Amino acid sequence: MERLAVAKVNLGLSLLGRRPDGYHELHTLFAALSFGDRLFLEPIPEGIEFRGRYGRRNLAYRAAEAYLEAAGWPGGVRIVLEKALPEGAGLGGGSSDAAQVLLGLTELYPAEVDLPALALALGADVPFFLQGGVAEARGVGERLRPLALPSLPVVVFAPGLRLPTPRVYGEVKPHDFGPDLPVAEIVAALEAGEEPPYWNSLEGPAFRLYPELKEVKARLRALGLRGVLMSGSGSAFFGFAQSPEHAQEVVAVLRRTGFARQGTLGG
């Protein structure tokens, strides 16, 4: 079984405040893209055989372990993970890998398992990847409401700088908190091909840690992309192209200095 673990971007991310449990309450729009990592799953009599970085610490391995244990170990699985997405970029690669392992195992070994609960235990972004598409998210990202958006040409660029999520969140100050995102206005702007009125509350903390990221954002704007924004906790940025041909031209320029891909919004 071959599965595509797509990337995601955040069409705006607002930190509303800090929760009693230490996490941050957020409001965001997740959007799956059309490219990502590839996973190959094969049933074996028992155990988990995993080919990929970090071995048992990899989220894909942990997802397999969690599902098979919840299902009563009906068999085992061999997993080969071919990474295409950069790590520490805010594109959700590890979470997407985990979700696709869970979904694949439900086909290989159907069982009465609470898949959303398993997904949330693995990571805040994993529940979104179970459904894909576009969704408004609240809480730590687990409360989801599907949204409809047109398929838009998008360019993603990661400058090769790995930003550990805990470090970026650790830099958050009270003045970084914001209000709810204007979801209706964001959707309307994207549908009309206009600049969306969104923001990412984590850009400030990330820019304070790595000021050179400001130059990355400015460069993407100079290449004619609209709605340029950092995704998640970075270091990847995305922006919308005027056409697929424009996206291809921008990627040709950007891939000399980092990870650059063109795709479409919505997976």
Phi and psi in degrees as GROMACS dihedral restraints (atoms count N, CA, C in turn):
[ dihedral_restraints ]
;  ai    aj    ak    al  type     phi  dphi    fc
    3     4     5     6     1  -111.4    20    10
    4     5     6     7     1   135.0    20    10
    6     7     8     9     1  -134.7    20    10
    7     8     9    10     1   144.3    20    10
    9    10    11    12     1   -99.3    20    10
   10    11    12    13     1   121.6    20    10
   12    13    14    15     1   -99.1    20    10
   13    14    15    16     1    95.7    20    10
   15    16    17    18     1   -75.4    20    10
   16    17    18    19     1   156.5    20    10
   18    19    20    21     1   -77.1    20    10
   19    20    21    22     1   166.3    20    10
   21    22    23    24     1  -134.8    20    10
   22    23    24    25     1   158.2    20    10
   24    25    26    27     1  -126.7    20    10
   25    26    27    28     1   162.3    20    10
   27    28    29    30     1  -103.9    20    10
   28    29    30    31     1   114.4    20    10
   30    31    32    33     1   -82.7    20    10
   31    32    33    34     1    66.8    20    10
   33    34    35    36     1    98.6    20    10
   34    35    36    37     1   141.6    20    10
   36    37    38    39     1  -150.2    20    10
   37    38    39    40     1   115.7    20    10
   39    40    41    42     1  -115.9    20    10
   40    41    42    43     1   124.7    20    10
   42    43    44    45     1   -85.3    20    10
   43    44    45    46     1   120.7    20    10
   45    46    47    48     1   -89.7    20    10
   46    47    48    49     1   -21.2    20    10
   48    49    50    51     1   157.1    20    10
   49    50    51    52     1   178.3    20    10
   51    52    53    54     1   -96.8    20    10
   52    53    54    55     1   136.0    20    10
   54    55    56    57     1   -85.5    20    10
   55    56    57    58     1   161.7    20    10
   57    58    59    60     1   -60.0    20    10
   58    59    60    61     1   -27.1    20    10
   60    61    62    63     1   -82.8    20    10
   61    62    63    64     1     3.6    20    10
   63    64    65    66     1    95.5    20    10
   64    65    66    67     1   -18.2    20    10
   66    67    68    69     1   -79.9    20    10
   67    68    69    70     1   171.2    20    10
   69    70    71    72     1  -103.0    20    10
   70    71    72    73     1   136.3    20    10
   72    73    74    75     1   -78.0    20    10
   73    74    75    76     1   127.4    20    10
   75    76    77    78     1  -130.1    20    10
   76    77    78    79     1   162.2    20    10
   78    79    80    81     1  -133.8    20    10
   79    80    81    82     1   120.9    20    10
   81    82    83    84     1  -148.8    20    10
   82    83    84    85     1   165.4    20    10
   84    85    86    87     1  -117.9    20    10
   85    86    87    88     1   114.3    20    10
   87    88    89    90     1   -85.0    20    10
   88    89    90    91     1   140.5    20    10
   90    91    92    93     1  -138.1    20    10
   91    92    93    94     1   119.2    20    10
   93    94    95    96     1   -73.8    20    10
   94    95    96    97     1   148.9    20    10
   96    97    98    99     1  -109.0    20    10
   97    98    99   100     1  -177.9    20    10
   99   100   101   102     1   -98.4    20    10
  100   101   102   103     1     7.7    20    10
  102   103   104   105     1  -136.8    20    10
  103   104   105   106     1   162.3    20    10
  105   106   107   108     1   172.7    20    10
  106   107   108   109     1  -157.5    20    10
  108   109   110   111     1   -81.3    20    10
  109   110   111   112     1   162.7    20    10
  111   112   113   114     1  -119.3    20    10
  112   113   114   115     1   138.8    20    10
  114   115   116   117     1  -124.0    20    10
  115   116   117   118     1   142.5    20    10
  117   118   119   120     1  -122.0    20    10
  118   119   120   121     1   122.9    20    10
  120   121   122   123     1  -117.4    20    10
  121   122   123   124     1   136.5    20    10
  123   124   125   126     1  -140.3    20    10
  124   125   126   127     1   130.6    20    10
  126   127   128   129     1   -70.3    20    10
  127   128   129   130     1   139.3    20    10
  129   130   131   132     1  -131.0    20    10
  130   131   132   133     1   164.2    20    10
  132   133   134   135     1   -56.8    20    10
  133   134   135   136     1   -40.2    20    10
  135   136   137   138     1  -160.4    20    10
  136   137   138   139     1   162.2    20    10
  138   139   140   141     1    76.3    20    10
  139   140   141   142     1  -176.0    20    10
  141   142   143   144     1  -128.5    20    10
  142   143   144   145     1   121.3    20    10
  144   145   146   147     1  -107.0    20    10
  145   146   147   148     1   123.9    20    10
  147   148   149   150     1  -128.2    20    10
  148   149   150   151     1   128.2    20    10
  150   151   152   153     1  -115.5    20    10
  151   152   153   154     1   108.6    20    10
  153   154   155   156     1   170.9    20    10
  154   155   156   157     1   172.4    20    10
  156   157   158   159     1   -69.5    20    10
  157   158   159   160     1   149.2    20    10
  159   160   161   162     1    74.7    20    10
  160   161   162   163     1    -1.1    20    10
  162   163   164   165     1    53.6    20    10
  163   164   165   166     1  -126.3    20    10
  165   166   167   168     1   -65.5    20    10
  166   167   168   169     1   -18.9    20    10
  168   169   170   171     1   -81.7    20    10
  169   170   171   172     1   -13.3    20    10
  171   172   173   174     1   -66.8    20    10
  172   173   174   175     1   139.3    20    10
  174   175   176   177     1   -63.0    20    10
  175   176   177   178     1   -29.9    20    10
  177   178   179   180     1   -65.8    20    10
  178   179   180   181     1   -41.7    20    10
  180   181   182   183     1   -63.7    20    10
  181   182   183   184     1   -45.6    20    10
  183   184   185   186     1   -63.5    20    10
  184   185   186   187     1   -33.6    20    10
  186   187   188   189     1   -65.8    20    10
  187   188   189   190     1   -43.0    20    10
  189   190   191   192     1   -62.4    20    10
  190   191   192   193     1   -43.7    20    10
  192   193   194   195     1   -62.4    20    10
  193   194   195   196     1   -43.4    20    10
  195   196   197   198     1   -64.4    20    10
  196   197   198   199     1   -43.4    20    10
  198   199   200   201     1   -68.0    20    10
  199   200   201   202     1   -48.6    20    10
  201   202   203   204     1   -64.4    20    10
  202   203   204   205     1   -35.4    20    10
  204   205   206   207     1   -66.7    20    10
  205   206   207   208     1   -43.3    20    10
  207   208   209   210     1   -65.4    20    10
  208   209   210   211     1   -30.6    20    10
  210   211   212   213     1   -86.5    20    10
  211   212   213   214     1    -1.8    20    10
  213   214   215   216     1    84.9    20    10
  214   215   216   217     1    23.1    20    10
  216   217   218   219     1    50.6    20    10
  217   218   219   220     1    63.1    20    10
  219   220   221   222     1   -71.2    20    10
  220   221   222   223     1   -12.1    20    10
  222   223   224   225     1   174.9    20    10
  223   224   225   226     1  -170.5    20    10
  225   226   227   228     1  -119.2    20    10
  226   227   228   229     1  -177.1    20    10
  228   229   230   231     1  -149.0    20    10
  229   230   231   232     1   142.3    20    10
  231   232   233   234     1  -105.2    20    10
  232   233   234   235     1   127.5    20    10
  234   235   236   237     1  -121.8    20    10
  235   236   237   238     1   129.0    20    10
  237   238   239   240     1  -117.2    20    10
  238   239   240   241     1   121.3    20    10
  240   241   242   243     1  -109.6    20    10
  241   242   243   244     1   118.8    20    10
  243   244   245   246     1  -105.1    20    10
  244   245   246   247     1   104.2    20    10
  246   247   248   249     1   -78.2    20    10
  247   248   249   250     1   133.3    20    10
  249   250   251   252     1  -121.9    20    10
  250   251   252   253     1   -24.1    20    10
  252   253   254   255     1   -90.1    20    10
  253   254   255   256     1   141.3    20    10
  255   256   257   258     1   -70.7    20    10
  256   257   258   259     1   151.4    20    10
  258   259   260   261     1   -87.9    20    10
  259   260   261   262     1   152.9    20    10
  261   262   263   264     1    62.7    20    10
  262   263   264   265     1    35.3    20    10
  264   265   266   267     1  -115.6    20    10
  265   266   267   268     1    -6.7    20    10
  267   268   269   270     1    81.9    20    10
  268   269   270   271     1    18.5    20    10
  270   271   272   273     1  -100.8    20    10
  271   272   273   274     1    -1.1    20    10
  273   274   275   276     1    74.1    20    10
  274   275   276   277     1    21.7    20    10
  276   277   278   279     1   -56.5    20    10
  277   278   279   280     1   -48.6    20    10
  279   280   281   282     1   -64.0    20    10
  280   281   282   283     1   -40.7    20    10
  282   283   284   285     1   -66.1    20    10
  283   284   285   286     1   -39.0    20    10
  285   286   287   288     1   -66.6    20    10
  286   287   288   289     1   -41.0    20    10
  288   289   290   291     1   -56.9    20    10
  289   290   291   292     1   -46.6    20    10
  291   292   293   294     1   -61.9    20    10
  292   293   294   295     1   -42.9    20    10
  294   295   296   297     1   -63.4    20    10
  295   296   297   298     1   -40.6    20    10
  297   298   299   300     1   -69.9    20    10
  298   299   300   301     1   -30.8    20    10
  300   301   302   303     1   -64.7    20    10
  301   302   303   304     1   -45.4    20    10
  303   304   305   306     1   -59.3    20    10
  304   305   306   307     1   -46.6    20    10
  306   307   308   309     1   -66.8    20    10
  307   308   309   310     1   -38.0    20    10
  309   310   311   312     1   -65.2    20    10
  310   311   312   313     1   -40.8    20    10
  312   313   314   315     1   -69.7    20    10
  313   314   315   316     1   -27.4    20    10
  315   316   317   318     1   -65.6    20    10
  316   317   318   319     1   -26.2    20    10
  318   319   320   321     1   -82.5    20    10
  319   320   321   322     1   -40.1    20    10
  321   322   323   324     1   -71.5    20    10
  322   323   324   325     1   -40.2    20    10
  324   325   326   327     1  -135.7    20    10
  325   326   327   328     1    76.1    20    10
  327   328   329   330     1   -57.5    20    10
  328   329   330   331     1   135.0    20    10
  330   331   332   333     1  -158.6    20    10
  331   332   333   334     1   160.7    20    10
  333   334   335   336     1   -78.9    20    10
  334   335   336   337     1    87.6    20    10
  336   337   338   339     1  -126.4    20    10
  337   338   339   340     1   138.5    20    10
  339   340   341   342     1   -80.4    20    10
  340   341   342   343     1    87.7    20    10
  342   343   344   345     1   -63.4    20    10
  343   344   345   346     1   -44.5    20    10
  345   346   347   348     1   -58.9    20    10
  346   347   348   349     1   -38.3    20    10
  348   349   350   351     1   -66.6    20    10
  349   350   351   352     1   -41.6    20    10
  351   352   353   354     1   -62.1    20    10
  352   353   354   355     1   -42.0    20    10
  354   355   356   357     1   -62.2    20    10
  355   356   357   358     1   -46.7    20    10
  357   358   359   360     1   -64.7    20    10
  358   359   360   361     1   -35.5    20    10
  360   361   362   363     1   -65.6    20    10
  361   362   363   364     1   -26.0    20    10
  363   364   365   366     1   -81.7    20    10
  364   365   366   367     1   -32.3    20    10
  366   367   368   369     1   171.9    20    10
  367   368   369   370     1   153.3    20    10
  369   370   371   372     1   -64.6    20    10
  370   371   372   373     1   -29.0    20    10
  372   373   374   375     1   -86.0    20    10
  373   374   375   376     1   -16.4    20    10
  375   376   377   378     1   -62.1    20    10
  376   377   378   379     1   -41.8    20    10
  378   379   380   381     1   -55.3    20    10
  379   380   381   382     1   -37.9    20    10
  381   382   383   384     1   -60.1    20    10
  382   383   384   385     1   -42.7    20    10
  384   385   386   387     1   -68.9    20    10
  385   386   387   388     1   -14.6    20    10
  387   388   389   390     1   -66.9    20    10
  388   389   390   391     1   -30.2    20    10
  390   391   392   393     1  -107.7    20    10
  391   392   393   394     1   -30.7    20    10
  393   394   395   396     1    68.2    20    10
  394   395   396   397     1  -156.8    20    10
  396   397   398   399     1    69.3    20    10
  397   398   399   400     1  -135.3    20    10
  399   400   401   402     1  -129.7    20    10
  400   401   402   403     1   138.4    20    10
  402   403   404   405     1  -152.1    20    10
  403   404   405   406     1   142.0    20    10
  405   406   407   408     1   -80.0    20    10
  406   407   408   409     1   136.5    20    10
  408   409   410   411     1  -130.8    20    10
  409   410   411   412     1   142.2    20    10
  411   412   413   414     1  -132.4    20    10
  412   413   414   415     1  -178.2    20    10
  414   415   416   417     1    73.7    20    10
  415   416   417   418     1  -128.7    20    10
  417   418   419   420     1   -96.8    20    10
  418   419   420   421     1     7.8    20    10
  420   421   422   423     1   119.1    20    10
  421   422   423   424     1     2.9    20    10
  423   424   425   426     1   -93.5    20    10
  424   425   426   427     1   -19.0    20    10
  426   427   428   429     1   -91.6    20    10
  427   428   429   430     1   107.4    20    10
  429   430   431   432     1  -114.6    20    10
  430   431   432   433     1   142.7    20    10
  432   433   434   435     1  -133.6    20    10
  433   434   435   436     1   114.7    20    10
  435   436   437   438     1   -61.1    20    10
  436   437   438   439     1   144.6    20    10
  438   439   440   441     1  -128.7    20    10
  439   440   441   442     1   157.7    20    10
  441   442   443   444     1  -110.3    20    10
  442   443   444   445     1   129.8    20    10
  444   445   446   447     1  -139.1    20    10
  445   446   447   448     1   151.2    20    10
  447   448   449   450     1   -69.4    20    10
  448   449   450   451     1   159.4    20    10
  450   451   452   453     1   -76.4    20    10
  451   452   453   454     1   114.9    20    10
  453   454   455   456     1  -117.8    20    10
  454   455   456   457     1   143.1    20    10
  456   457   458   459     1   -72.7    20    10
  457   458   459   460     1   125.5    20    10
  459   460   461   462     1  -128.8    20    10
  460   461   462   463     1   147.6    20    10
  462   463   464   465     1  -118.0    20    10
  463   464   465   466     1   133.4    20    10
  465   466   467   468     1  -117.8    20    10
  466   467   468   469     1   134.1    20    10
  468   469   470   471     1  -134.6    20    10
  469   470   471   472     1   129.6    20    10
  471   472   473   474     1  -121.0    20    10
  472   473   474   475     1   122.2    20    10
  474   475   476   477     1   -78.2    20    10
  475   476   477   478     1     8.4    20    10
  477   478   479   480     1    87.3    20    10
  478   479   480   481     1     9.0    20    10
  480   481   482   483     1  -101.2    20    10
  481   482   483   484     1   119.6    20    10
  483   484   485   486     1   -88.8    20    10
  484   485   486   487     1   121.2    20    10
  486   487   488   489     1  -107.2    20    10
  487   488   489   490     1   107.2    20    10
  489   490   491   492     1   -63.4    20    10
  490   491   492   493     1   126.4    20    10
  492   493   494   495     1   -54.5    20    10
  493   494   495   496     1   -45.9    20    10
  495   496   497   498     1   -59.3    20    10
  496   497   498   499     1   -34.2    20    10
  498   499   500   501     1   -68.9    20    10
  499   500   501   502     1   -40.2    20    10
  501   502   503   504     1   -66.3    20    10
  502   503   504   505     1   -46.1    20    10
  504   505   506   507     1   -64.4    20    10
  505   506   507   508     1   -31.3    20    10
  507   508   509   510     1   -67.1    20    10
  508   509   510   511     1   -18.3    20    10
  510   511   512   513     1   -91.4    20    10
  511   512   513   514     1    -5.5    20    10
  513   514   515   516     1   -64.2    20    10
  514   515   516   517     1   131.1    20    10
  516   517   518   519     1  -111.6    20    10
  517   518   519   520     1   161.0    20    10
  519   520   521   522     1   -53.7    20    10
  520   521   522   523     1   -33.3    20    10
  522   523   524   525     1   -73.4    20    10
  523   524   525   526     1    -7.7    20    10
  525   526   527   528     1   -81.9    20    10
  526   527   528   529     1   -16.0    20    10
  528   529   530   531     1   -69.1    20    10
  529   530   531   532     1   150.1    20    10
  531   532   533   534     1  -142.5    20    10
  532   533   534   535     1  -177.7    20    10
  534   535   536   537     1   -85.1    20    10
  535   536   537   538     1  -178.3    20    10
  537   538   539   540     1   -59.4    20    10
  538   539   540   541     1   149.1    20    10
  540   541   542   543     1   -70.1    20    10
  541   542   543   544     1   145.5    20    10
  543   544   545   546     1   -80.6    20    10
  544   545   546   547     1    80.5    20    10
  546   547   548   549     1   -58.5    20    10
  547   548   549   550     1   -48.7    20    10
  549   550   551   552     1   -59.3    20    10
  550   551   552   553     1   -40.9    20    10
  552   553   554   555     1   -68.8    20    10
  553   554   555   556     1   -37.4    20    10
  555   556   557   558     1   -63.4    20    10
  556   557   558   559     1   -48.1    20    10
  558   559   560   561     1   -60.9    20    10
  559   560   561   562     1   -44.7    20    10
  561   562   563   564     1   -62.1    20    10
  562   563   564   565     1   -41.9    20    10
  564   565   566   567     1   -64.9    20    10
  565   566   567   568     1   -42.8    20    10
  567   568   569   570     1   -65.0    20    10
  568   569   570   571     1   -40.5    20    10
  570   571   572   573     1   -64.3    20    10
  571   572   573   574     1   -32.6    20    10
  573   574   575   576     1   -89.7    20    10
  574   575   576   577     1    -3.4    20    10
  576   577   578   579     1    74.8    20    10
  577   578   579   580     1    26.6    20    10
  579   580   581   582     1  -106.1    20    10
  580   581   582   583     1   170.5    20    10
  582   583   584   585     1   -68.0    20    10
  583   584   585   586     1   119.7    20    10
  585   586   587   588     1   -75.5    20    10
  586   587   588   589     1   143.0    20    10
  588   589   590   591     1   -85.7    20    10
  589   590   591   592     1    56.5    20    10
  591   592   593   594     1  -112.6    20    10
  592   593   594   595     1   172.5    20    10
  594   595   596   597     1  -152.2    20    10
  595   596   597   598     1   167.6    20    10
  597   598   599   600     1  -126.3    20    10
  598   599   600   601     1   112.3    20    10
  600   601   602   603     1   -62.6    20    10
  601   602   603   604     1   -16.8    20    10
  603   604   605   606     1   -88.9    20    10
  604   605   606   607     1    -6.8    20    10
  606   607   608   609     1   -63.9    20    10
  607   608   609   610     1   -43.7    20    10
  609   610   611   612     1   -56.0    20    10
  610   611   612   613     1   -53.9    20    10
  612   613   614   615     1   -58.6    20    10
  613   614   615   616     1   -41.9    20    10
  615   616   617   618     1   -66.5    20    10
  616   617   618   619     1   -39.9    20    10
  618   619   620   621     1   -68.2    20    10
  619   620   621   622     1   -32.7    20    10
  621   622   623   624     1   -67.7    20    10
  622   623   624   625     1   -35.4    20    10
  624   625   626   627     1   -75.8    20    10
  625   626   627   628     1   -40.4    20    10
  627   628   629   630     1  -133.5    20    10
  628   629   630   631     1    85.1    20    10
  630   631   632   633     1   -57.1    20    10
  631   632   633   634     1   -24.4    20    10
  633   634   635   636     1   -65.6    20    10
  634   635   636   637     1   -15.9    20    10
  636   637   638   639     1   -66.6    20    10
  637   638   639   640     1   -27.0    20    10
  639   640   641   642     1   -60.5    20    10
  640   641   642   643     1   -38.3    20    10
  642   643   644   645     1   -68.0    20    10
  643   644   645   646     1   -34.9    20    10
  645   646   647   648     1   -62.3    20    10
  646   647   648   649     1   -46.3    20    10
  648   649   650   651     1   -62.2    20    10
  649   650   651   652     1   -44.1    20    10
  651   652   653   654     1   -63.2    20    10
  652   653   654   655     1   -36.2    20    10
  654   655   656   657     1   -65.1    20    10
  655   656   657   658     1   -41.7    20    10
  657   658   659   660     1   -65.3    20    10
  658   659   660   661     1   -38.5    20    10
  660   661   662   663     1   -63.7    20    10
  661   662   663   664     1   -40.3    20    10
  663   664   665   666     1   -65.2    20    10
  664   665   666   667     1   -23.5    20    10
  666   667   668   669     1   -83.6    20    10
  667   668   669   670     1     3.9    20    10
  669   670   671   672     1    92.6    20    10
  670   671   672   673     1     8.2    20    10
  672   673   674   675     1   -78.5    20    10
  673   674   675   676     1   144.5    20    10
  675   676   677   678     1  -108.8    20    10
  676   677   678   679     1   157.4    20    10
  678   679   680   681     1    64.8    20    10
  679   680   681   682     1    31.3    20    10
  681   682   683   684     1   -66.4    20    10
  682   683   684   685     1   128.9    20    10
  684   685   686   687     1  -153.2    20    10
  685   686   687   688     1   148.8    20    10
  687   688   689   690     1   -72.1    20    10
  688   689   690   691     1   141.8    20    10
  690   691   692   693     1   -95.4    20    10
  691   692   693   694     1   129.5    20    10
  693   694   695   696     1    56.0    20    10
  694   695   696   697     1  -131.3    20    10
  696   697   698   699     1   -95.6    20    10
  697   698   699   700     1    13.8    20    10
  699   700   701   702     1    79.6    20    10
  700   701   702   703     1   178.1    20    10
  702   703   704   705     1   -99.8    20    10
  703   704   705   706     1    10.2    20    10
  705   706   707   708     1   -78.2    20    10
  706   707   708   709     1   147.7    20    10
  708   709   710   711     1  -121.6    20    10
  709   710   711   712     1   157.8    20    10
  711   712   713   714     1  -137.2    20    10
  712   713   714   715     1   162.2    20    10
  714   715   716   717     1  -160.7    20    10
  715   716   717   718     1   159.0    20    10
  717   718   719   720     1   -96.7    20    10
  718   719   720   721     1   133.3    20    10
  720   721   722   723     1   -89.8    20    10
  721   722   723   724     1   161.8    20    10
  723   724   725   726     1   -73.1    20    10
  724   725   726   727     1   -25.1    20    10
  726   727   728   729     1  -164.1    20    10
  727   728   729   730     1   165.9    20    10
  729   730   731   732     1   -58.2    20    10
  730   731   732   733     1   -34.4    20    10
  732   733   734   735     1   -67.5    20    10
  733   734   735   736     1   -41.2    20    10
  735   736   737   738     1   -61.8    20    10
  736   737   738   739     1   -42.3    20    10
  738   739   740   741     1   -60.0    20    10
  739   740   741   742     1   -42.2    20    10
  741   742   743   744     1   -63.6    20    10
  742   743   744   745     1   -40.4    20    10
  744   745   746   747     1   -64.7    20    10
  745   746   747   748     1   -42.4    20    10
  747   748   749   750     1   -65.1    20    10
  748   749   750   751     1   -43.3    20    10
  750   751   752   753     1   -62.1    20    10
  751   752   753   754     1   -38.7    20    10
  753   754   755   756     1   -60.4    20    10
  754   755   756   757     1   -34.3    20    10
  756   757   758   759     1   -76.1    20    10
  757   758   759   760     1   -43.4    20    10
  759   760   761   762     1   -75.5    20    10
  760   761   762   763     1   -31.3    20    10
  762   763   764   765     1   -68.8    20    10
  763   764   765   766     1    -5.9    20    10
  765   766   767   768     1   -73.3    20    10
  766   767   768   769     1   -21.2    20    10
  768   769   770   771     1  -122.7    20    10
  769   770   771   772     1     7.5    20    10
  771   772   773   774     1   170.6    20    10
  772   773   774   775     1  -170.0    20    10
  774   775   776   777     1   -75.0    20    10
  775   776   777   778     1   124.8    20    10
  777   778   779   780     1  -140.6    20    10
  778   779   780   781     1   130.0    20    10
  780   781   782   783     1  -141.2    20    10
  781   782   783   784     1   148.2    20    10
  783   784   785   786     1  -108.5    20    10
  784   785   786   787     1   151.4    20    10
  786   787   788   789     1  -166.5    20    10
  787   788   789   790     1  -162.2    20    10
  789   790   791   792     1  -128.0    20    10
  790   791   792   793     1   152.8    20    10
  792   793   794   795     1   -75.5    20    10
  793   794   795   796     1   143.2    20    10
  795   796   797   798     1    98.9    20    10
  796   797   798   799     1    -2.4    20    10
